[in-house]
Amino acid sequence: MDRPEPTPQALAGLVVLELGQLIAGPFAAASLAGFGAEVIKIEDPVAGDPLRKWRKLYDGTSLWWRVLARNKRSVGVDLRREEGQALVRRLVAEGHVDVVVENFRPGRLEAWGLGYEALSALNPRLVMARISGYGQTGPKAKEPGFANIAEAFAGLRYLTGDPDRPPVRSQVSLGDSIAGLQAALGILTAIYARDRGDGRGQCIDVALSESIFSMLESVLPEYDVFGHVRERAGAGLEGVVPTSTYACADGTFVVIGANSDPMFVRLMRAIGRDDLADDPELQHNDGRVAQAARIDAAIKAYTGARSAEAVTEAMQRAQIAVGPIQSIADIADDPHFIARGMLEPATLADGQTMRIPAVVPRLSATPGQTRWLGPDLGVDTRSVLGGLLGLDDTTLDRLESDGVISRRQGD
């Protein structure tokens, strides 16, 4: 597919070598690529990243892949082969890359001679982000760890769902995305420290389990100080009242949150419950928590007798935080998402159009952008290895025939 020349962006000139696959490592690299970093993604030269075959496929390739691999260059190299490993070492040693991102099980890259100690010895300025289930050290370090396991291990799954039912999971991989964002933050922090300090890079050790655990707010100190174990609370939120999902008369639901003290009073007046609005015991959150069932029943009685549209309009007039529970079909037509440009148009190689989530966060002077969708397997192999490492056609042809690198498209 055609690739426009990139416009100047915040991370233009930063070169990232992505050795990971599936979600967490690629998510970190994609976060940087959206703001102009050049990401060279190393893939298995035959099968490619397994994500290419996950979820819904179009013309044999996952649409998820097209989104998560946007703005990246695909280079097919067999890292299990010594010659493949040597190509990666050359990219690092000759200073062609600033950052390496990987999410193999700890010890795998060391077995290939591509661990941090080996690569930083070749290029002391290198920053390397390593993402794994449990981190590079500790008794569980060598265990395989996917996001769903990490979400359970780190306590998130325990808190998710109804109190009288088994824990549930989100239908998106939160653990991978959170870890990917933390890796991207770590990379930019390490680069800043390197460039302000002695010029040496460092290793960033990101554990999916720790990334999730760090999101658990005050769960740990509440346990240490009070012996309190936070439990599942369904659509509500333990310790914060009122905030929940409420059924409406038309069979749909709205989410209402009136967490601040003034907003609670406005909510009670809006639903005709001046008695609750004026109750001195309910003026602050701790008092409301003690009477959560009473407050929740009042809100349910109000929403259950009205349509979602009527409830929403009443809440908006009273300046109460309210919103629908939207499916992707709803979001695709939502005027706010459309006005904000979050439904970015994209075109596949055969002309098929679709929309993808725009790059976030929004920067006023150097915004992120999609320069191209996730590439076909190995499409950039010869241009990257030939251009950066100076490999001639004879050498590239031999590496292709030996199965070390991807074959040219159409071969």
C-alpha positions in Angstrom: 0.0 0.0 0.0 1.2 3.6 -0.6 2.9 5.2 2.2 3.0 9.0 2.4 6.1 10.8 3.5 5.8 11.3 7.3 5.2 14.8 8.5 7.3 16.1 11.4 6.0 14.6 14.7 7.0 14.6 18.3 9.1 11.4 18.1 10.4 11.7 14.6 14.0 10.4 14.5 13.4 7.8 17.3 14.0 4.3 16.0 12.4 1.4 17.8 13.2 -2.3 17.2 10.2 -4.4 18.1 10.9 -8.0 18.9 7.7 -8.8 20.6 4.5 -10.3 19.3 0.8 -10.4 20.0 -0.3 -7.5 22.3 1.7 -5.9 25.1 5.1 -5.3 23.3 3.4 -4.3 20.0 1.0 -2.0 21.9 4.0 -0.1 23.5 5.7 0.3 20.1 2.4 1.3 18.5 2.0 4.1 21.1 5.4 5.5 20.0 4.8 4.9 16.3 1.6 7.0 16.4 3.7 10.0 17.3 6.4 9.6 14.6 8.8 7.0 15.9 10.1 4.6 13.2 9.2 1.1 14.4 11.0 -1.8 12.8 9.0 -4.9 13.7 10.8 -8.2 13.5 8.5 -11.1 12.7 8.8 -14.8 12.0 9.5 -14.8 8.2 6.9 -17.5 7.5 4.1 -17.2 10.0 4.5 -13.6 11.1 3.1 -12.3 14.3 0.3 -14.6 15.5 -2.0 -11.5 15.9 -2.3 -11.6 12.1 -4.7 -14.5 12.5 -6.6 -13.3 15.6 -10.3 -12.2 15.6 -12.0 -11.1 12.4 -9.9 -11.7 9.2 -10.3 -9.7 6.0 -8.5 -11.1 3.0 -6.6 -13.5 5.3 -5.3 -10.9 7.7 -6.7 -9.7 11.1 -8.2 -6.2 11.1 -6.8 -5.9 14.6 -3.4 -6.4 13.1 -3.9 -3.6 10.6 -4.7 -1.3 13.6 -2.1 -2.4 16.1 0.7 -2.6 13.5 0.0 0.8 11.9 3.0 3.0 11.2 5.3 0.0 11.5 7.7 -1.6 9.1 7.6 -5.4 8.8 10.9 -7.2 8.6 10.8 -11.0 8.5 13.8 -12.5 10.4 14.0 -15.9 12.0 15.4 -15.1 15.5 15.9 -18.8 16.1 18.7 -18.8 13.5 22.2 -17.6 14.3 22.3 -15.5 11.2 19.0 -13.9 12.1 20.3 -13.1 15.6 23.4 -11.6 14.0 21.2 -9.2 11.9 19.6 -7.9 15.1 22.9 -7.5 16.8 24.2 -5.5 13.8 21.2 -3.2 13.9 21.9 -2.4 17.6 25.8 -2.4 17.4 25.8 0.0 14.4 23.5 2.4 16.2 20.6 2.1 13.8 18.1 1.7 16.7 17.5 3.7 19.9 15.1 1.3 21.6 14.4 -2.4 21.7 10.9 -3.6 22.8 10.3 -7.3 23.6 7.8 -9.4 25.4 9.2 -12.9 25.2 9.3 -15.2 28.3 12.3 -14.2 30.4 15.5 -16.0 29.4 14.4 -16.5 25.7 16.4 -13.5 24.4 19.4 -14.5 26.6 19.4 -17.9 24.9 19.6 -16.2 21.5 22.4 -13.8 22.6 19.9 -10.8 22.5 19.4 -10.1 26.2 20.0 -6.6 27.6 23.5 -7.3 28.8 24.6 -8.5 25.4 22.9 -5.7 23.4 23.9 -2.9 25.8 27.5 -4.0 25.5 27.2 -3.4 21.8 25.5 0.0 22.2 25.6 1.5 25.7 23.0 4.2 24.6 20.4 1.5 24.0 17.1 1.6 25.9 15.4 -1.8 26.2 11.9 -2.4 27.4 11.1 -5.9 28.5 7.5 -6.9 29.1 6.6 -10.3 30.7 3.9 -11.8 32.9 5.8 -11.5 36.2 8.9 -9.5 35.5 12.5 -10.6 34.8 13.2 -11.7 38.4 11.3 -13.4 41.2 10.0 -17.0 41.7 7.4 -16.8 38.9 9.6 -15.0 36.4 10.1 -18.0 34.1 6.4 -18.9 34.0 4.3 -18.0 31.0 2.0 -15.1 31.7 -0.8 -13.8 29.6 -2.9 -10.8 30.5 -5.9 -12.8 31.7 -3.7 -14.7 34.1 -2.0 -11.5 35.3 -5.4 -9.8 35.8 -6.4 -12.6 38.1 -3.0 -12.9 39.9 -2.8 -9.1 40.5 -6.3 -8.8 42.0 -8.2 -7.1 39.2 -10.3 -10.1 38.3 -11.2 -10.6 42.0 -12.9 -7.2 42.0 -14.7 -7.6 38.7 -18.3 -8.8 38.5 -21.3 -9.4 40.7 -20.8 -10.3 44.3 -22.8 -13.5 44.1 -21.2 -14.8 40.9 -17.8 -15.9 39.7 -15.4 -13.1 38.6 -15.6 -12.0 35.0 -13.2 -10.5 32.5 -13.4 -7.6 30.1 -13.8 -8.5 26.4 -10.6 -6.5 25.7 -7.1 -7.3 27.0 -6.7 -4.6 29.6 -3.6 -6.1 31.2 -1.7 -6.0 27.9 -2.7 -2.5 27.1 -1.9 -1.2 30.5 1.5 -2.8 30.5 2.1 -1.5 27.0 1.4 2.0 28.1 3.7 1.7 31.1 6.4 0.4 28.8 6.0 3.4 26.5 6.2 5.7 29.5 9.3 3.9 30.8 10.9 4.2 27.4 10.4 8.0 27.1 11.5 8.4 30.7 14.7 6.4 30.1 15.5 8.4 27.0 15.0 11.7 28.9 17.3 10.4 31.7 19.9 9.2 29.2 20.0 12.4 27.3 20.2 14.6 30.4 22.7 12.3 32.1 25.8 10.3 31.1 24.4 9.1 27.7 23.8 5.6 28.9 20.6 3.7 28.3 18.9 1.4 30.7 16.6 -1.6 30.9 12.9 -1.2 31.7 11.4 -4.3 33.4 7.6 -4.2 33.0 5.5 -7.0 34.5 1.9 -7.4 33.4 1.0 -8.4 37.0 2.6 -5.3 38.4 1.1 -3.0 35.8 -2.3 -4.2 36.8 -1.6 -4.2 40.5 -0.5 -0.5 40.3 -4.0 0.4 39.2 -5.7 -1.0 42.3 -6.0 2.4 44.0 -6.1 2.0 47.9 -6.9 -1.7 48.0 -3.6 -2.6 49.6 -3.4 0.1 52.4 -7.1 -0.5 53.2 -6.2 -4.1 53.8 -3.0 -3.3 55.9 -4.7 -0.6 58.0 -8.2 -2.0 58.4 -7.9 -5.7 57.4 -10.5 -4.8 54.7 -10.7 -7.0 51.6 -12.5 -5.1 48.8 -15.1 -7.3 47.1 -16.9 -7.3 43.8 -19.8 -4.8 43.7 -21.4 -5.4 40.4 -22.3 -2.2 38.6 -21.5 -0.1 41.7 -18.3 0.9 43.3 -17.5 0.0 46.9 -17.0 3.0 49.0 -18.3 5.6 46.5 -22.1 6.5 46.5 -23.9 7.0 44.3 -22.4 5.6 41.1 -24.0 2.7 39.3 -25.9 1.4 36.3 -29.6 1.8 36.3 -32.3 0.1 34.3 -34.8 2.3 32.5 -38.4 1.7 31.5 -37.5 1.1 27.8 -35.2 -1.9 28.7 -32.0 0.1 28.3 -29.5 1.3 30.9 -27.8 4.5 31.9 -24.8 5.0 34.1 -25.2 7.8 36.7 -22.4 9.1 38.9 -23.0 11.8 41.5 -19.9 11.3 43.5 -19.3 14.9 44.6 -21.4 16.3 47.5 -23.1 19.2 45.5 -23.9 16.8 42.6 -25.5 14.4 45.0 -27.8 17.1 46.2 -28.7 18.1 42.7 -29.4 14.5 41.8 -31.8 14.0 44.7 -33.7 17.1 43.8 -33.8 16.1 40.1 -35.5 12.8 41.0 -37.9 14.4 43.5 -36.2 13.3 46.7 -35.7 16.5 48.6 -35.8 14.5 51.8 -32.6 12.8 50.8 -31.1 16.0 49.4 -31.6 17.7 52.8 -30.7 14.7 55.0 -27.7 15.9 57.1 -26.4 12.3 57.3 -26.0 12.2 53.5 -24.1 15.4 52.8 -20.7 13.6 52.5 -19.6 10.4 50.9 -18.9 8.5 54.1 -22.5 9.0 55.3 -23.9 8.0 51.9 -21.9 4.8 51.9 -23.6 3.8 55.1 -27.0 4.2 53.4 -26.1 3.1 49.9 -29.1 0.7 49.6 -31.5 3.5 50.5 -30.0 5.9 47.9 -29.7 3.3 45.2 -33.4 2.3 45.6 -34.5 5.9 45.2 -32.5 6.2 41.9 -33.8 2.9 40.6 -37.4 3.8 41.3 -36.9 7.0 39.3 -35.1 5.5 36.2 -37.3 2.4 36.2 -40.4 4.6 35.4 -38.8 6.6 32.6 -37.1 6.0 29.2 -33.3 6.3 29.0 -33.7 9.4 26.9 -35.9 11.1 29.5 -33.6 10.2 32.3 -30.6 11.5 30.4 -32.2 14.8 29.6 -33.2 15.3 33.2 -29.7 14.5 34.5 -28.1 16.8 31.9 -30.4 19.7 33.0 -29.3 19.1 36.6 -25.7 18.9 35.5 -25.3 15.3 36.7 -22.8 13.0 35.1 -24.8 10.5 33.0 -24.2 8.4 30.0 -25.5 5.4 28.0 -23.8 2.0 27.8 -22.9 2.0 24.2 -22.0 -0.9 21.9 -19.7 -0.3 19.0 -22.7 0.1 16.8 -23.8 3.0 18.9 -20.3 4.5 19.0 -20.0 4.3 15.2 -22.8 6.8 14.9 -22.1 8.8 18.1 -21.9 12.6 17.3 -19.4 13.3 20.0 -16.9 10.7 18.8 -17.4 11.9 15.3 -16.9 15.5 16.1 -13.7 14.7 18.0 -12.3 12.8 15.0 -12.0 9.6 16.9 -13.4 7.4 14.1 -10.5 7.8 11.7 -11.1 6.7 8.1 -8.7 4.2 6.6 -8.5 2.3 3.3 -7.2 -1.2 2.8 -5.0 -2.2 -0.1 -8.0 -3.4 -2.2 -9.9 -0.2 -1.6 -12.1 -1.5 1.2 -12.8 1.4 3.6 -13.1 1.1 7.3 -12.7 3.3 10.4 -10.1 2.9 13.2 -9.6 4.6 16.5 -7.6 7.7 16.1 -4.2 8.1 17.8 -4.4 9.4 21.4 -3.6 11.4 23.5 -4.1 14.6 21.5 -1.1 17.0 21.3 -1.9 20.5 20.1 1.3 21.1 18.1 2.5 17.6 17.2 -0.5 15.4 17.1 -0.3 11.7 16.4 -1.4 10.3 13.1 -1.8 7.1 11.1 0.6 7.1 8.3 -0.2 3.7 7.0 -2.0 0.5 8.2 -0.3 -2.6 9.5 1.9 -3.9 6.6 1.9 -7.3 4.9 4.4 -9.8 6.3 8.1 -8.9 5.5 7.3 -6.2 3.0 10.1 -4.0 4.4 12.7 -6.7 4.9 14.9 -5.9 2.0 14.6 -2.1 2.2 15.5 -2.1 5.9 18.3 -4.7 5.9 19.7 -3.4 2.6 19.4 0.2 3.5 20.6 0.1 7.1 23.0 -2.8 7.0 24.2 -2.4 3.4 23.4 -6.0 2.5 23.5 -6.4 -1.3 21.0 -8.3 -3.4 23.2 -11.4 -3.5 23.4 -11.6 0.3 19.7 -10.9 0.7 18.8 -13.6 -1.9 20.9 -16.1 -0.1 19.3 -15.2 3.3 15.9 -15.6 1.6 16.7 -19.0 0.1 18.1 -20.2 3.5 14.9 -19.1 5.2 16.6 -16.6 7.5 14.5 -13.7 6.2 11.2 -13.3 4.5 10.8 -13.9 0.7 9.9 -11.0 -1.4 6.2 -10.4 -1.9 4.9 -12.5 -4.8 7.7 -15.1 -4.6 
